Amino acid sequence: KQEVTQIPAALSVPEGENLVLNCSFTDSAIYNLQWFRQDPGKGLTSLLLIQSSQREQTSGRLNASLDKSSGRSTLYIAASQPGDSATYLCAVIDNDMRFGAGTRLTVKP
Amino acid sequence: NAGVTQTPKFRILKIGQSMTLQCTQDMNHNYMYWYRQDPGMGLKLIYYSVGAGITDKGEVPNGYNVSRSTTEDFPLRLELAAPSQTSVYFCASMGAGELFFGEGSRLTVL
């Protein structure tokens, strides 16, 4: 059974800092991995989808990497802004689908 | 371009009442899912469907039922609502390995 872990559970950084969020999974036989953002009281917004044949995806200030052999994905956020404050979740998609518990990010002005 | 649409957005139920959360998608996806998210917690899978007429239980199916008569619709029914079912419910569909979520339905059982 796939287990997905996100570390850290919470992170607080000053505005402008570059940061990395981590997602690890136990079974490397995955199809895709998807990163989401969730604002308080809101739904999930898709940020990046990395297919199993890809190593990374980029969108604006966001870069996500995938290393299936080590069971790890990272989400890199460059030049963080207060508007980036949210909970970030990763979803590992194989024959099943598992979510991490999320990392709650606070970017202080 | 509606995507995944959930109704209602908010609902208050009394203990023992029943209701149906509606979910529809216009992307012709075969895979659809229902999750619940309790405050400060992650998503837990309630039921999923791999196509019309096919449904299966997830991690926390007790107290819920689903049906999938069409590709577009995947309603979730709560029978005999209990306070433990107070949560935010999310419907999702998957196409080409990518997940798409509805905006959620916030349910309170008093």
Contacts between the chains, C-beta under 8 A, distances in Angstrom:
chain1	res1	chain2	res2	distance
A	31	B	97	5.2
A	32	B	97	4.1
A	32	B	98	7.1
A	34	B	98	6.5
A	34	B	99	5.7
A	36	B	99	8.0
A	36	B	101	7.7
A	42	B	103	7.3
A	42	B	104	7.5
A	43	B	90	6.5
A	43	B	101	5.3
A	43	B	102	6.5
A	43	B	103	4.2
A	43	B	104	4.8
A	44	B	90	7.0
A	44	B	101	4.4
A	46	B	98	7.1
A	46	B	99	7.0
A	46	B	100	7.2
A	46	B	101	7.8
A	49	B	97	7.3
A	49	B	98	5.0
A	51	B	97	6.4
A	89	B	42	7.3
A	89	B	43	7.5
A	91	B	99	6.1
A	93	B	94	7.5
A	93	B	97	5.9
A	93	B	99	7.3
A	97	B	33	7.1
A	97	B	45	7.3
A	97	B	94	7.6
A	97	B	99	7.3
A	99	B	42	5.4
A	99	B	43	4.6
A	100	B	42	6.8
A	101	B	41	7.1
A	101	B	42	4.1
A	102	B	42	6.2
